[in-house]
Amino acid sequence: MPPVRADQNLVKQLNCALILDQLLASSPLSRANLAEQTGLTRSTVSSLVGELIEQGLIREVGLESVGSRGRPGILLELNPYGGSIVGIEINVGYVTVILTDFTARTLWRRHVEIPETTDRAEMLALAERLIGEAIRAGAANNLRLLGIGLGVPGLVDIGQGVLRYAPNLGWRDVNFREQWGNKFGVPLYIENDGNAAALGEHYFGVAKGHHNFVFLGTGVGLAGGLMLNGEVYRGAGGYAGEVGHMIVESGGDLCNCGRRGCWETLVGPRAVIRGIVQALERGAPSRIPELVGGDTRRITMDVVVSAANQGDQLALDTLSDIALYLGAGIANLINLFNPEMIVLGGTLIAAGDYLLRPISKIIAVEALPEPTRMVALALSALGTDACVKGAVALVIDGIVREPVFC
Ligand SMILES: [Zn+2]
């Protein structure tokens, strides 16, 4: 009877997912540990573990130390040689691609910077070429490709695999699943860059073990990712978490999304650097021009931080303003979500020394005391790779939740 078989397969897949999920969260574990933690019977665990070992997704790594329980069990962990995963980030001015093993260890990496004016076709062609190189690197290591994860800066329809709108790239309706899903012959997962970075920090970074936190990362604008109750919060249509476009100054500066006064017009690097250039044009004294050889187009947040390190007043004032506006927005996020952690990523990491303490002072005043006592401010542990690592996490998460190999 086919319906019964379908149900049995589904139950088996769900049970495999439970086992893989436990091993992803904490490894190594014995079969007895897995039975305890998943609530499955020992015989079910043994039979599924056997299949997962045969599939190469988990492996035995030795004996546990003998406790009061008597006979030591064999410890299990995810098998790094289970397969390879490609993680990719397409963003304003660059494409980053990594190839990892099944435990997300990076085996191969390329980061290509391109002019911000590069058109869409050219960027997609570059991305495809880099994915091809990554896949060949995996094949050279005899690793089967399990999936491709993609992070992009905009509103993503994750069900359809379509980037609906990326204001800072100026792209609309790019159907990545249609373009790449068939081409590379493996599942393609696509996610907003901020959400992907939040996943990366959750699985591999500073927020490991935290189930309620907000990721805030700056590149050109301000990306956000909400991890609530252990899941990326996507909202009704997958478009949640666009904190950069919260209106914080009615009638403020024009944002790339076409509206005025968005949070990223006050703290996003593109807007901040534009402010610096305007101040320089008004004759503000600063050593920033000297640091970029007189070419203001070369000003980056790293340059601003270097200038601040040398005591440059314009740079110090700029960072102090960023801290002020970040602090105010973060206070609102703390009141809304009561997170355990706020993770600052992207170019904010380099500016950490100038931001963390002032932001803490601001939230102590502007957020409600109870949730403020519970929140930690932290810098991303994954740096510029938070999004690509998160893209890899999307694939692992997808396999773990719906183990197509079971
Ligand atoms: Zn906006």
Residues whose N, C-alpha, C, O or C-beta is under 5 A from the ligand:
A	BS01	ZN	G244 H245 C255 N256 C257 C262
